[in-house]
């Protein structure tokens, strides 16, 4: 992992002490091997998810967290519950690419990572993985707040900045869904009205 940097986004409501959304990003160089390409010399699609795993592992390591320690010391697992990748341009044998990994949302019981795969400044693929925090018996556990507090202690997240929570992201999606429903209902009503 080369480095990680903090990026801040738009301001939230004034009542919330002008907190800013924050995304934590790390980047990692990656050379494509012959074993990772298909007969046409193009990286096999499932290999992108392996790169994503390396990216998030290295980002966590750079931030002072290691999967192995989290499991051994805290007995917390982070299985993937949703994953997606959009392939924009081919990645071929011997390409030197960069995998950017971002923590874009942390909830009490889950975390989301977004990814970009680049060659020079050209975006080749984008994706995400959504994880939940569970114990070895598969029961959900609260761990997100602990991650946020640790990142604040290290100065990676400032007190007046927050990483969007899963709950906030879900609420945005609900608001968008409600708006879409209203739009559809209005259009149906307008179509039923005689001219």
Beta strands, then each sheet from edge to edge (+ up, - down):
strand 1: 3-11
strand 2: 20-31
strand 3: 80-87
strand 4: 96-107
strand 5: 110-119
strand 6: 122-132
strand 7: 161-162
sheet 1: 1+ 2- 4+ 5- 6+ 3-
sheet 2: 1+ 2- 7-
end
